[in-house]
Amino acid sequence: MIVRIQNGSVATPGQVLESADIAVAGERIAAIGPVGSSRADATIDLNGGWLLPGFIDCQVNGGGGVLFNDHADPQAIAAIGAAHAGFGTTGFLPTLISDTAAQIAAALDAVDAAIVQGVPGVVGIHIEGPFINEAKRGIHEAHRIRRLDRDTLALLTAPRRGRVMLTLAPEQCAPEDIATLTRHGVIVSAGHSDATYDEATRAIGAGLSGVTHLFNAMSPLHHRAPGLVGAALDSDIWCGLIVDDAHLHPAAVRIAVKAKGVDRLMLVTDAMPTVGTAATEFVLQGKRITVRDGVCVFSDGTLAGTHLDMASALRNTVEVTGLSVPDAAKMASTTAARFLSIAGDRGALAAGLRADWVCLDRDLRPTGTWIGGVPVGADTPARQRISQ
């Protein structure tokens, strides 16, 4: 099938095409390039907007009214994925915040089952805690926080069908544990941490490769005590950013971009169940969370994830940094694919990769999403704007 993209900009690696033909074979892009002479099977009119690689989000707690901690099953994962697909997310990690060993096991099994069942978009799982520092726990419940033990280490390192990402506080575990996790393919990221620069650097040497929501839930950068933030900015590890005008001051976003570049920074949502719904509150492990001016907060003012989607994160990033749309798109897709070691499968509009993309209007608002060469949902704007 040839999908013709016209009247807009198509962000391919290395260049932006004013129009393009995308040959789709099965779920993959067979070829992409300037419009040719062959008859198109479908046409997408961007109306001055953009076609970007589908967004990849490494931190999705919920969406569509579903919280992964409450519903660790394939149906819930599908509902969460469908909610975020409406905003351009074509790959995501359902994220479990600090919970019991039994719930961690159930979540791992649920993601395996979802992948086997072909749930669109799910590429693995993110276990965020409970191996974190209580002093930087944020909304995570103190009584759930614990040290990494042998049984959980064995659970996390067992073979899985998708990628397994684990957020921990490096000062709360031994470098040898990080080495064991990474040797078994687990992606280890630092977060909810009060690590010193030296502790963080030792963890990086042991295999830690990322920082979960840089700047948030960690000690601030100090000129004599650079801490985890300093170690992250001073190394080549990947870092996630929550760009929602609440978690980060615009200057912090710009500083991170200048220090790390778009090839080492990825946008994440840390999204909660309200995304994709009109709801203004939800319950998180017994706490009633309210969405105020688009920000999820507990009654004491503690931030509790976000009401953010990836299209908004990209739009916010362009606004506060002045980055070009293709560069911001790398942060929303390509960088995460590299971090997760799935860049050979997705994360760009290129031959051989999955036919995952998002259509944005000229204001960078989503108008349609394709996953595996198929428009998402029978009633989505994407399908309505395709002529066949």
C-alpha positions as CSV (number, residue, x, y, z in Angstrom):
1,M,0.0,0.0,0.0
2,I,1.3,3.5,-0.9
3,V,0.2,6.3,1.5
4,R,0.7,9.7,0.0
5,I,1.4,12.5,2.4
6,Q,0.8,16.0,1.0
7,N,0.4,19.7,1.9
8,G,2.7,19.6,5.0
9,S,6.1,18.5,6.4
10,V,7.3,14.9,6.8
11,A,10.2,14.5,9.3
12,T,12.5,11.7,8.1
13,P,16.0,11.1,9.5
14,G,18.2,13.8,8.1
15,Q,15.7,15.8,6.1
16,V,12.2,17.2,6.0
17,L,10.1,16.4,3.0
18,E,7.3,18.7,1.8
19,S,5.3,15.7,0.6
20,A,6.1,12.0,0.6
21,D,5.0,8.6,-0.5
22,I,5.2,5.9,2.2
23,A,5.1,2.3,1.0
24,V,3.7,0.1,3.7
25,A,4.1,-3.6,3.7
26,G,2.3,-5.3,6.6
27,E,3.2,-3.3,9.7
28,R,6.4,-1.8,8.3
29,I,7.6,1.0,6.1
30,A,9.0,-0.6,2.9
31,A,10.1,2.7,1.5
32,I,9.7,6.4,2.0
33,G,10.6,9.3,-0.3
34,P,9.4,12.1,-2.5
35,V,6.1,11.6,-4.2
36,G,6.4,9.3,-7.2
37,S,4.4,8.5,-10.3
38,S,2.6,5.4,-8.8
39,R,-1.0,5.7,-7.8
40,A,-1.6,6.2,-4.1
41,D,-3.8,3.8,-2.2
42,A,-4.5,6.4,0.5
43,T,-3.8,10.1,0.9
44,I,-3.3,12.2,4.0
45,D,-3.7,15.9,3.6
46,L,-1.7,17.6,6.5
47,N,-3.2,21.0,5.8
48,G,0.1,22.7,6.6
49,G,0.9,20.4,9.5
50,W,3.4,17.7,10.3
51,L,3.9,14.0,10.0
52,L,6.2,12.7,12.7
53,P,7.4,9.3,13.9
54,G,5.0,8.0,16.5
55,F,5.8,9.1,20.0
56,I,7.4,6.6,22.5
57,D,6.6,7.2,26.2
58,C,8.7,5.5,28.8
59,Q,6.5,6.5,31.7
60,V,2.7,5.9,31.5
61,N,1.0,5.3,34.8
62,G,-2.5,5.4,33.3
63,G,-4.9,6.9,30.9
64,G,-8.5,6.5,29.7
65,G,-9.7,6.3,33.3
66,V,-7.4,3.3,34.1
67,L,-4.5,3.3,36.6
68,F,-2.0,0.4,35.9
69,N,-1.4,-0.2,39.6
70,D,-5.1,-0.9,40.1
71,H,-5.6,-3.0,37.0
72,A,-2.6,-5.0,36.0
73,D,-4.1,-6.9,33.1
74,P,-3.9,-6.8,29.3
75,Q,-7.4,-5.2,29.0
76,A,-6.3,-2.3,31.2
77,I,-3.0,-1.9,29.2
78,A,-5.0,-1.8,26.0
79,A,-7.3,0.9,27.4
80,I,-4.3,3.0,28.5
81,G,-2.7,2.6,25.2
82,A,-5.8,3.6,23.3
83,A,-6.2,6.7,25.3
84,H,-2.6,7.8,24.6
85,A,-2.7,6.8,21.0
86,G,-5.2,9.6,20.5
87,F,-2.4,11.9,21.3
88,G,0.2,10.3,19.0
89,T,1.8,7.7,21.3
90,T,2.5,4.6,19.4
91,G,4.9,2.9,21.8
92,F,4.7,3.0,25.6
93,L,5.8,1.4,28.9
94,P,2.9,0.9,31.3
95,T,4.4,2.1,34.6
96,L,3.8,0.6,38.0
97,I,4.7,2.9,40.9
98,S,6.0,1.5,44.2
99,D,3.9,-1.6,45.1
100,T,4.1,-5.0,46.6
101,A,6.2,-7.9,45.2
102,A,3.0,-9.7,44.2
103,Q,1.8,-6.7,42.2
104,I,5.1,-6.3,40.5
105,A,4.9,-9.9,39.4
106,A,1.3,-9.5,38.2
107,A,2.3,-6.4,36.2
108,L,5.2,-8.1,34.6
109,D,3.0,-11.0,33.6
110,A,0.3,-8.7,32.3
111,V,2.6,-6.9,30.0
112,D,3.9,-10.2,28.7
113,A,0.3,-11.3,28.0
114,A,-0.5,-7.9,26.4
115,I,2.5,-8.3,24.0
116,V,1.4,-11.9,23.1
117,Q,-2.1,-10.7,22.4
118,G,-0.8,-7.9,20.2
119,V,-2.1,-5.0,22.2
120,P,-1.1,-1.9,20.1
121,G,1.8,0.1,21.3
122,V,3.0,-1.8,24.4
123,V,6.8,-2.4,24.2
124,G,7.6,-3.3,27.8
125,I,7.1,-2.3,31.4
126,H,8.5,0.4,33.7
127,I,8.8,-0.6,37.4
128,E,9.2,2.8,39.2
129,G,10.1,1.9,42.8
130,P,9.8,0.6,45.5
131,F,13.6,0.6,45.7
132,I,13.8,4.4,46.1
133,N,14.9,6.9,48.8
134,E,12.1,7.7,51.2
135,A,13.4,11.3,51.4
136,K,12.6,11.8,47.7
137,R,9.5,9.6,47.5
138,G,7.1,12.3,46.3
139,I,3.7,10.7,46.0
140,H,5.0,7.2,46.5
141,E,3.8,5.6,49.8
142,A,6.5,5.4,52.5
143,H,5.4,2.0,53.8
144,R,5.9,0.4,50.4
145,I,9.6,1.5,50.0
146,R,12.1,-1.3,50.6
147,R,15.5,-2.5,49.6
148,L,16.1,-4.7,46.6
149,D,16.3,-8.3,47.7
150,R,17.3,-11.6,46.0
151,D,13.8,-12.7,45.3
152,T,12.8,-9.5,43.5
153,L,16.1,-9.4,41.7
154,A,15.4,-12.9,40.4
155,L,11.8,-11.8,39.4
156,L,13.1,-8.7,37.5
157,T,15.9,-10.6,35.7
158,A,13.7,-13.4,34.4
159,P,13.2,-13.5,30.6
160,R,10.4,-11.2,29.4
161,R,8.8,-10.6,26.0
162,G,9.3,-6.8,26.1
163,R,11.7,-4.3,27.6
164,V,11.9,-4.0,31.4
165,M,12.9,-0.6,32.8
166,L,13.5,-0.2,36.6
167,T,13.7,3.1,38.4
168,L,15.7,2.9,41.7
169,A,17.7,5.1,43.9
170,P,21.3,4.1,43.3
171,E,22.3,4.9,46.9
172,Q,19.8,2.3,48.1
173,C,21.4,-0.6,46.4
174,A,24.8,-2.1,45.6
175,P,26.5,-1.4,42.3
176,E,26.7,-5.2,41.9
177,D,22.9,-5.4,41.8
178,I,22.8,-2.8,39.1
179,A,25.4,-4.8,37.1
180,T,23.3,-8.0,37.6
181,L,20.2,-6.3,36.3
182,T,21.8,-4.8,33.3
183,R,23.6,-8.0,32.5
184,H,20.1,-9.6,32.2
185,G,18.8,-6.9,29.9
186,V,17.0,-4.7,32.5
187,I,17.2,-1.0,31.8
188,V,18.2,0.6,35.1
189,S,17.3,4.3,35.6
190,A,17.9,6.5,38.6
191,G,15.0,8.4,40.2
192,H,13.4,9.4,43.5
193,S,17.0,9.6,44.7
194,D,19.3,11.6,47.0
195,A,22.4,10.1,45.6
196,T,25.7,12.0,45.7
197,Y,27.7,12.7,42.5
198,D,30.0,9.8,43.4
199,E,27.2,7.4,44.2
200,A,25.5,8.2,40.9
201,T,28.8,7.9,39.0
202,R,29.5,4.5,40.5
203,A,26.0,3.4,39.5
204,I,26.6,4.6,35.9
205,G,29.8,2.6,35.8
206,A,27.9,-0.4,36.9
207,G,25.4,-0.1,34.0
208,L,22.8,2.5,35.0
209,S,21.9,4.2,31.8
210,G,19.1,6.7,32.5
211,V,17.6,9.2,34.9
212,T,13.8,9.2,35.4
213,H,12.2,12.7,35.2
214,L,15.5,14.7,35.6
215,F,15.4,17.4,38.3
216,N,12.2,16.0,39.9
217,A,12.3,13.9,43.1
218,M,16.1,14.3,43.5
219,S,18.4,16.7,45.2
220,P,19.0,19.9,43.2
221,L,22.3,20.7,41.5
222,H,24.7,22.5,43.9
223,H,28.1,23.8,42.9
224,R,29.9,21.8,45.6
225,A,27.5,18.9,45.7
226,P,26.3,18.2,42.1
227,G,24.5,15.0,43.1
228,L,22.5,12.9,40.6
229,V,21.6,15.9,38.5
230,G,25.2,16.8,38.1
231,A,26.2,13.3,37.3
232,A,23.5,13.1,34.7
233,L,24.5,16.3,33.0
234,D,28.1,15.4,33.2
235,S,27.7,12.0,31.5
236,D,26.2,10.6,28.3
237,I,23.3,8.7,29.9
238,W,19.7,9.3,28.8
239,C,17.4,11.5,30.8
240,G,13.6,11.9,30.8
241,L,12.0,15.3,31.1
242,I,8.4,16.2,32.1
243,V,7.6,19.3,30.2
244,D,4.2,20.4,31.5
245,D,5.0,23.9,32.9
246,A,4.6,22.5,36.4
247,H,7.3,19.9,37.0
248,L,10.1,22.1,35.4
249,H,10.8,25.7,35.0
250,P,11.3,26.6,31.3
251,A,14.9,27.5,32.0
252,A,15.6,24.0,33.5
253,V,14.4,22.5,30.2
254,R,16.6,24.8,28.2
255,I,19.6,24.1,30.4
256,A,19.1,20.3,30.0
257,V,18.8,20.7,26.2
258,K,22.0,22.7,26.1
259,A,23.9,20.3,28.4
260,K,22.7,17.0,26.9
261,G,21.3,17.7,23.4
262,V,18.2,16.1,21.9
263,D,19.9,12.8,21.3
264,R,20.1,12.1,25.0
265,L,16.9,13.7,26.3
266,M,13.5,12.1,26.0
267,L,10.1,13.5,26.7
268,V,7.9,11.5,29.1
269,T,4.4,12.2,30.4
270,D,4.3,10.4,33.8
271,A,0.6,10.4,32.9
272,M,-2.2,9.5,35.2
273,P,-5.7,8.0,34.5
274,T,-7.3,11.3,33.6
275,V,-5.5,11.6,30.3
276,G,-8.0,11.0,27.5
277,T,-10.9,11.7,29.8
278,A,-12.9,14.7,31.2
279,A,-12.3,13.5,34.8
280,T,-10.8,16.0,37.2
281,E,-9.9,13.6,40.0
282,F,-8.8,10.0,40.7
283,V,-7.6,7.8,43.6
284,L,-4.0,6.8,43.8
285,Q,-3.3,4.1,46.4
286,G,-5.9,5.6,48.7
287,K,-5.1,9.2,48.1
288,R,-7.6,11.4,46.2
289,I,-5.7,13.3,43.5
290,T,-7.2,16.4,41.9
291,V,-6.4,17.9,38.5
292,R,-6.0,21.7,39.0
293,D,-5.3,23.8,35.9
294,G,-4.0,20.6,34.2
295,V,-1.8,19.6,37.1
296,C,-2.3,16.5,39.3
297,V,-1.9,17.3,43.0
298,F,-2.6,15.7,46.3
299,S,-4.3,17.8,49.0
300,D,-0.9,18.7,50.6
301,G,0.3,20.1,47.3
302,T,2.5,17.1,46.3
303,L,2.6,16.6,42.6
304,A,1.1,13.2,41.6
305,G,2.1,12.4,38.1
306,T,0.6,14.5,35.3
307,H,-2.4,15.1,33.1
308,L,0.1,15.4,30.2
309,D,0.0,13.7,26.8
310,M,3.0,13.4,24.4
311,A,1.7,15.8,21.8
312,S,1.4,18.5,24.5
313,A,4.8,17.7,25.8
314,L,6.3,18.2,22.3
315,R,4.3,21.4,21.8
316,N,5.5,22.7,25.2
317,T,9.1,21.8,24.4
318,V,9.1,23.7,21.1
319,E,7.5,26.7,22.8
320,V,10.0,26.9,25.8
321,T,13.2,25.9,23.9
322,G,12.8,27.2,20.4
323,L,13.8,23.8,19.1
324,S,12.7,22.9,15.6
325,V,9.8,20.5,15.3
326,P,12.1,17.7,14.0
327,D,14.5,18.1,16.9
328,A,11.7,18.1,19.5
329,A,10.3,15.0,17.7
330,K,13.6,13.2,18.3
331,M,13.0,13.8,22.1
332,A,9.5,12.4,21.7
333,S,10.4,9.3,19.8
334,T,13.9,8.6,18.5
335,T,15.8,9.1,21.7
336,A,13.4,6.9,23.7
337,A,13.8,4.1,21.1
338,R,17.5,4.3,21.5
339,F,17.3,4.3,25.3
340,L,15.1,1.2,25.1
341,S,17.3,-0.5,22.5
342,I,14.4,-0.7,20.0
343,A,15.7,1.8,17.5
344,G,15.9,-1.0,14.9
345,D,12.2,-1.4,15.2
346,R,10.7,2.0,15.7
347,G,11.4,5.6,16.5
348,A,11.8,7.1,13.0
349,L,10.1,7.3,9.6
350,A,12.5,5.1,7.7
351,A,12.4,1.9,5.6
352,G,12.4,-1.3,7.7
353,L,10.8,0.3,10.7
354,R,7.3,0.0,11.9
355,A,4.7,2.2,10.2
356,D,4.0,4.2,13.3
357,W,3.3,7.9,12.9
358,V,1.3,10.8,14.1
359,C,-0.3,13.7,12.2
360,L,-0.2,17.1,13.8
361,D,-1.8,20.3,12.6
362,R,0.1,23.5,12.1
363,D,-0.4,24.2,15.8
364,L,1.2,20.8,16.7
365,R,-2.1,19.4,17.9
366,P,-2.8,15.7,17.0
367,T,-5.2,14.9,14.2
368,G,-4.5,11.2,13.7
369,T,-2.3,8.3,14.6
370,W,-1.2,5.2,12.8
371,I,0.2,2.1,14.5
372,G,1.6,-0.7,12.4
373,G,0.3,0.9,9.2
374,V,-3.3,1.1,10.5
375,P,-5.2,4.3,11.5
376,V,-6.1,4.0,15.2
377,G,-9.9,3.8,15.7
378,A,-12.6,3.9,13.2
379,D,-13.7,7.3,14.2
380,T,-10.4,9.0,14.6
381,P,-9.6,12.2,12.6
382,A,-6.8,10.3,10.9
383,R,-9.3,7.9,9.2
384,Q,-11.8,10.7,8.4
385,R,-9.1,12.6,6.5
386,I,-7.9,9.7,4.4
387,S,-9.3,9.3,0.9
388,Q,-9.0,5.9,-0.6
